[in-house]
Structure formats: structure tokens, C-alpha cells
Amino acid sequence: MGQATDLLIGDIFRNAARAVPDRVAAAMGDAALTFADIDAASNQVARAVTKLGVGPGDRVVVWAATSLDTIPLFAALAKTGAVFAPMNPALSVEEATATAGAARPGLLVTDEGRGDAGAKVAAGLGVRVISLTELASSAAGEDASDVAAAELHERDPHVVFFTSGSTGKPKGVVLSHRVNYLRTHPGALIQPRGAMVCPFPLFHMAGWTMALQQWHGRDRIVFLESADAVSICDAVERHHATRLYGIPAVWRRVLDHLASPEGAGRDMTTLRFADTGTSATPPELLTALERAFPAAIIRVFYGSTEAGGVATLEHADMHRKPGSCGVPALATETRTDETGELWARGPLLFDGYFEDPEATAEVLVDGWYRTGDLAVADDEGYLTIVGRARDVIRTGGESVAPSEVEAVLATHPDVADVAVIGLPDAEWGEVVCAVVVAKGAAAPSLQDLRSHCEGTLISPKHPRRLEIVDAIPRTAPTNQVQRRLLVERFS
């Protein structure tokens, strides 16, 4: 176990279980876990995974849909010093094998929904696979007393979140115990929080960040099987939730539902914080949220898996600074380089990409993280994101590499040439647009291209817009796509 001053994620569960053992920590549908439930079950799971050969520093890739079953495993790995690495359950076997392989896992944990796919991925990687059900069954007979790794320190890795760069190659974003502790700590005093509804799935950094924020504050997080408007509003009403964070696309669904005959009678008056961000947030959406939730504080957050929270636009500045993402967050310093790219530094930065020093060196320079976003700051220091410095498309909180989508679309029989770009969108931040040169007279339809991506790419990577052109603009020496010209043409 680390020094008394070490900031360790396992202590969050231990401390809450001592202080408020019977308080609900997590809920989903009709199921719930108290802080005592999580603490005890995580100790049992910790002993079970240790018997499977998982030790400190080993990566455990979790390929599962959002469920409460994942939470004891998350806490167990934090206590033993092993590393939790969640993976998108919608990935194809090919995508999942490449993604999990980037973390060199010691164990693959799946849910029942992965079935044969999990076995194929495990076989491809040469690792053992176990289902969450099997793990829970083997853990049930274990001792529930506390488990603590002998030599665990705050700088040791806690989680690996997967993302993709401009090449589409999966990268593992490593966050230490210290970084995740600081990103989610509520401050010196624990204030009453109330329940928080989380529309993010549990392979996403935001889902676990929100959960840790609630668990630090000794209150409940409510997870959803689906982030549709009905499910979100049902959860707010059922749990009298005070907090809800949604990307702009999610909030639009909620607002449309509340404006419909079906949703007109909803009671959302318990909400005290209606937060948004992650992708571009139109000022008119903030105005709509203000009207729908007059008692709530509305804020816009800007950040990333690598940097954590970079900037915040507070409620009082919404109308004074339309389009801005606010000022640098606490403990974060920002600047722009000569190209206008936003750089950030501070104690919340990630610890690098797992076993990828080249990719790490590309974005971490002398303690600064290059965000890949172009930004301008006004005379009061308020930041506005004005574009992308690199090719990665950010759509609905997901990162999409154009080259990865292009490689799939290029195999369509009616495509002679293709370029993929991100176009500004009020709902998704950016949408994936396929710019296609047709092969012969038959041009593919958008649905043709989307169907062609099925089974190979997850849905956020599928094109949502199609443009047919006579030729793709490319640089003469390197044949690289001139994406900026296409963005300017079709925006």
C-alpha cells in the first residue's frame, strides 16, 4: 500500500463504505449497489482476479455493455494495482482485437453479450477470457475483508482509456491514481450533491469520471441502458436527480421530448446543474436549457481524455460570451502556439499513451499537452474553439480518424476515390462526411456507404453526410488529401 499521503482510487471506496455504508452509490433500472456492497464485493473480486494471475500493473480489458456488474471489478483492480481498460462493446471482433492488443492485456473480461466474439478476441491475443458472471460466481466464496496492494503508489497507472489518432491506430490513454483522484475530487468540504444521471456508457472516460465525482462526494450515480430522452427523464424523476450532463445531441433529444405531448408532464424541477460540452455548443442550446430548467445552473465544459477539464464557461457568462468554452479550469494553464493550436498543462494531464513513446512525444512537449484544437482568447482570457489543427474528427464525444473510414469506404465497388472530413454540426459538434468520386455512372447513396461500414466500423465512424465530386484535391508531391479545402467547400 502507498504512503499515507498517496492519492489512491481504492481509498474512495474504503472511505465511503466506512462513512455511509448503506447509502446507494450506483443505480441502474431496478438494481442498486450501496457503498458497503461495492467495497465488500470488490475485495472478493480482487482475490478472484489475483488467482487468475492478474497482478499490479497488469491490464484487464473489459469488453462489456454498461451495467452495475462492472463496478466491483473497477474498484477491485484499483485496490490491487492492476489497470482497468474498458472497451467499446459495439466494436467488431477485428476492431476489438486491435484495440485490446494496444494494451497488451493479461486478462479479457466480457459480458454475456460478447459470447463467441470475446472468445475470438482472446484467442487472437493469446489471453484468458472470463465473463463478468463467471467472475462474480468465483468471487462469491472469497473473503470480503479489505485488500490492498503492498507497493501501490499514486503515480502508478489506474486506467487505460482507448482513443484513436489521425492514423486510426488505437492508443491507450494512461491515467494514474493521482490524476484520476485530482480530476474528480469535490474539494476540501463535501457539500450535498444529490443523484447524478450519467448518459455516458462505461467504456467512456466521462462515465467513470462522473461516477468518481459522485463517489468522492458520497452520493449516487445513475447509469442508463440507453441514452434516449425517455430513459434520461425517467431516471431524473425516479431518483430526484440534481445533476445531469449531456453532450448537445443528448440535450436536444431531452428538450424535444419535454416539448412533446408525451413529455409535457415531466417533473424535472429537481435538476440544479444542467451541464454540457464535449463538442461545439451553440448559444441557442444554452438559451433553451435556461428556459427549460430555470432553477438550474448551466455550464459548458471543454476538455479531453488526455487533458481532463481544460476550460469552463460558467452560467453567468453564457450570454456575455456566446460561443466561448470559458476560462481555463482550476489548476490548468493554457496558451496557443504560433499556429493557433491550444496547449494545456497542469496536474490533470494524462501520463502518456501506453507503450507508444512516439505518439506521446507528438502531443506532450515540455509538460504541455497539444490539444489538436485551434483556439482564440479574447481580452479577458475566454477561449473559443475555432477549428482543428489535426485531422481527427470529434463527433458526439467520440474521436474518428478519417484515414480509418477512408480505408473501408475505398473498398465499396462504386467508389473510385474518397476523402473523409468532419463538418461543423449543431447537434454532434462535427459529422463524418464522405466526399466520393464515383466509379462509372453509378454513384453510391449515403445508406449504401453506411451499410458497407456495418460490422467493420462502429456507428460513430459511419458517414452521416455524402458529397459526390469529380476529383479529390490532393497535394502533388505526397498525394495527401487537402481536407481543409473540402471543409471550406462543404461547410
N, C-alpha and C positions, 0 to 999 in steps of 0.2 A: 504494500500500500504506500502511497506517496506521503510526502511530508504533510504536516497539519495545515500548511498554507497552500497546498496544491488545490487547484480548482478541478474537481473530478465530477463527471456526469453521474456516476453511480451514487454520489452523496446526495444528489437531488432527491432520489427515490428513498434513500435511507432517512433523510431528514423529514420529508413529508410523512412517511409512514410512522415515525415517532410522534410527530406533532398532531396530525389529523388522520389517523389510520382508517377511520370509517367514512371519510369524505370521498365522494366519487371523483376519480381522476380522469377517467375516459369513458365515453358512452358512444354507442353506435346502434341505432334501432332500439330494440328492447334489451340489449346487453349492456352491461356496465362493469367497470373494474374500480375498486377503491384503491387508495394508495397502499393499504396493507396487502391487498390482493397482488398488486404488481410487485411489491418488494419481496414477498414470500415466493411467488411463482418465479421471479427472476433468479432467485437463489437456487431453486430447483433446476431450472433450465441451465444455469451456469454450470452446475455439476454434471448435467447430462451432456452438454457440448464438450466439456473437458474430457469426458470419457470417449468422445468421438475423435479425440486428438486435436481439438482446437485450443491453441494456446495464445498468450499475449502477442499482439501484432499480427496474428493470422486474420485474413479477410474472410468473412462469411457473407456470401452474396445471397440476398433474399429476393426471390422472384415470386411475388405474390400480390394479389389484389388487396386493397385496403381492408383491414379487419383488426379487431382487438387482439387477435392471436399473435400478432407481430410484436406487440408492446413488451411482454415479458422477455422475449428474445433480445430486443433492443436494449433493455435495461441489463440483462444478463451479460451481454458482450461488453457493455460499459464497465461492469464490475470486474470482469475477468481480464480486461485489457485487450480482448480481441476487437476486431474492427467490423462494424456494421456497414454493409454495402447494398442498399436497396436498388432494385432494377425494375424498369417499367414492365408491368405484366402484359402489355399489348405487343411487346417485341416479338418478331418472328424468331424461330429457332436459330436462323443464321445471324440475325441481329443480336440475339441474346448471347450466343456463343462468343461473338466478337466483343460484346460489352463486358460480360463477366470475365472473359480472358484478360481484359485490360487490368484487372485487379489481382490476377493470379490467386484465385480463391483456394482456401483449404477445405471449404465445405459449401455446398449449394443447398439452400432451404427453399422449398416451393410450397404452394398451397395445392389443394386437390384439383384446382382448375388447370394447372400446368400439366399434370399427368405425364403422358408419354413424352411431351415436349421437354419437360425437366430432365427426364432420363437421357434424352438425346443430347441436351446441352452438357450434362455431367459427363457423358461418355466422350463427347468431343473434347472436353477439357481434362479428362482423366481424374476427376474428383468425385468424392462421395456425395450422394444426394439423399436428403431426408425431407419428408413433408412436415409441415407445422403440426399436423395431427399426430404423426408418429413421434415427433419431438416432445409434444405435450404429454403423450402417453408414457414415454420413457422417463420423463422428468417427474411424473406424478409420485413415484416412490422414493424420490430423493429427499434428503434433509433440506428443510426450508430455512435453516439458520443462515446468518449473513455470510456472504462470500466476498473476499477482497483479494485482488492480486497482490503478491508480495512486493513487486517492484514496479508499480504503476505511477507515472508522473503526468503532470498536466500537459506537458509538451508531446506526450505520446498520441498517436492517431486515435481518433474516436470513431469517425465515419468516413466513408468514401462515397461521394455522390457523382454519378456519371453525367457527363456532358459531352458535346462534340464540338470540335473546332471547325475551321474553314475547310478542312480536308474530309470531314465526316468520320474520322478515326475516333473511337470512343476514348475519352480521357477521364481519369478518376480524380475528382477534386478532394483533396485530403484536408479534413478539419480536425484539429487536435481537441482534446478535452477542454483546454483553456479557451480556445477560440469559441467553441460552442457554448461554453459556460458564460462567457462575457457577452456573446451575441443575444443571449436570452434572459439574462439576469434582470429582475424588476427594479433593482436599486436598493438603497440602504433600508427602506421601510417597505414591508409588504402591505400594500393597500388592497381593499376589497376589489376583486376583479369581476366576479360573475362568470358564467359559462361563455365559452367562445366556440362558434361554429366554424369548422375548417372545411372549405370546399376542395382543398388540395388533396391529391392522392398521396399515399405514404411511400412512394418512391421518390417524391419531390422534396427538395430541401425545405421548402416553405412549410410543408405539413409538419415535419419534425421540429422546425423552429417554433412554430406556433404552439405545438404541444409542450415543448420545453419551457416556453414562456409561461404557460398556464401552470405547469408542474412546479416551476420555481415559485410561483405565486400561490401554490397550494389550492388550485381550483381546477375545474374540469374543462376538457377539450371534447368537442362532439364531432366525430367523424361521420362521413356520409358514404353510402354505396355509390351514389350518383350525384353529381353537382348540378342537377336540374333545379329549376326555381321552386317547384313544389316541395322537393326534399329539403331544400335550404330553409324555406319558410316554415315547414313543419318542425324542423329542428329548433329554429329560433323560438317558436311558440311553445314547444314541449319543454324546453329547458330554460325558458325565460332568459335567453341569451342576451348578454350586454355587448358582445363583440362579434363582428363579422368582417372578414377581409375577403375581398373578391377582386380578381382582375376585371377590367372594364367589360369584357364579354360576359362574365358571370353576373355582374351588376345589371347589365341590360336585360338579361333574362329575368332577374328578380323584379326589376321595375316594370317590365312588360306584364309579368304575372300579376303584380299588385294593381295594375291598371285594367286588368280584365275582369269580367263578371265573376269568374271563379276565385280570383284573389282579392276582390274588393273588401271582403270582410276580415282579412287577416289582421292579427294584432301583433305588430312589430314594434310596439312602443317601448319595449324593454331595451332596445338597442341604444347604447351610449357611445359606441365607436363604430363608424361605418367607413372602413379604410379601403384604399385601392392603390393601384400602381402596377409594377412589374412590366407593363407595356404602356405605350403612349396613352395618356388620359385626357380626353377632350374636356375643356372647361364646361361645356353644356352638360356633360355627365355629372360633374360635381354639383352643378345647379340643380339637376334632377334629384340627386341624392339628398341635397339640403331640403328640398321640398317634401320628399317622401319621408325623411326622418328628421324632423325639426329639432328633436331633443338630442340628436347625436352629434358628436364631434367627428368631422370628416377630415381625413388626412391622405396625402399621396406619398407613397414610399418608392424610392428608386434604389436598386441595388442588384446584386447577383450572387450566385452560389460562391464564387471566388472571393468577393469583397464583403459580403454581408450587406447591411444597410449603409448606403453611401450618402443619401440625401433625403430630407423630409420636407414636404410642404405642409405647414400647419393650417388648421381651419381658418384662422384669422387672415391668412394671406391668399385664400382661394381666389377671391375676386380682384385683389390688388395685383396678383402675379399670375394671370391666366396663362396656362401652357407650361408653367415652370414646374420643376420637381423639387424646388425648395433649396434650402441651405444644407451644407454638409452636416451629417449626423454627428452625434456625440462621439468623441474620440477619433473622428475621421477628418483627415486633411485632404483637400483636393487641389488640383491645378490642371491646366491644359498645356499641351506642348505646342510646338510651332505649327503643327498641322490642325490643331483644334481638338485633338483627342483628349478625353478626360482621363486623368490619372488619380488614383486614390492611395492613401496609406494610413496605417493605424493598427491597433492591436486586433482588429476583427478580420484581417486578411487571412485567406487560406494558407496552408502550409506547402503548397505546390501540387503539381499533378503527379499521381502515383507512378514512380519509376519512369518518368518522362522528363528528364532534365532539359531537353531541347525546348519542349512546349512550355515548361516552367520559365526558362530564361527568356522566352519571347514575350511573356506578359509581366514578369516580375523583374523590375530593373531598379537596383539600389534601394530596395524596400518599397518601391511604388508599384501598384498594380495598374496596368494599362487596360482600361475597361472595354476598349473597342468602340466606344460611343463618341461621337462628336458633340461638343457642348459649348455653350457660351454662357458667360456670367455677366449679370448686369452690375450697375454701380453699387448695389447693396449686397452683392455676392450670391444672388439667387441664380441657380443653374437651370438651363433649359437644354434638353437634348435635341439636337437638330439633324442628326443622321448617324450613319455607321461608318467607322473608319476601316472596318474589315467586312468580309463577305457574309458572315454568319447572319441568318435571318432570325429574328426573335418574334415568335407568333404565339400569343396566348400564354406567355411564360415559358415556352419551350424554345430551345436553340436548334436551328436547322441548318445544315451545311449544304449550300447549293450544289456542290460537286457530287454529293451522295445522291441527291434526287436526279440530277442530270444523268448519272450513270444508269439509273433504272429506266428513265424515260427514253434514253437513246436506244434501248432495245425494242421499243414499240415499232411494229412493222411499217407504220405510216409516218414515222419521224425521220427526217433526213439530218436535221441538226437541231439542237436545243440548248437554251440557256435558262437558268432558273434565277429569279431575282425576288427580293422582298419589296412589296409595295405598301405604302402607308395605309392603315385602315383604322377607322374609329373604334371598331369593336375588338379587333385582335392585336392592335399595335402595328403589325405587319401581316400581310398574307403572302403565301407562296404563290408566285406567278410563273407559269411555264411559257416561255417565248419559243415558238416552234417554227421551223421550216419544214413544210410538209413534203413528203416523198411522193411525187406524182400529183395527180389531181385530187386524191382523197385526203383531206385534212382530218386529223383525229378530233373528236369532241373532248370537252373537259371531262365528261364522265368516262370516256374511253381511257384517258390518261389516269384518272383516279383508280379505275378498276385494274389497270395494269400495275399499279403500285401495291395493290392488296396482297398480303402475305409476305411482302418483301420489306415494306416501309410502314411504320406506324402512321396513324391517320394525320397527326400534325404535320407530317412531311409531305402529304399529298397536296398537289396544286389545288388552289381554290379559284384560280383565275387563269385564263388561257389567252394568249395573243399569237396570231399567225402572222409571220413576216416572210419577206423574200430572202433575207440573209441576216445572220447574226454578226453584229460588229465585233471584230477581234483585232488585237494588236498584231501588226505584221510580223515582227521578229519572233514572238512567242506563241502566237495563236490564242492568247488568253481572251476570254470574253470581256468586253468593255461594259461591265454591268451598270456603271453609273450612267452611261448614255441611255441604256434601256430603262433605268429607273426614271430618269428625267422625261423620257418619251411617254411612258405609260402611267406615270403618277397622276 
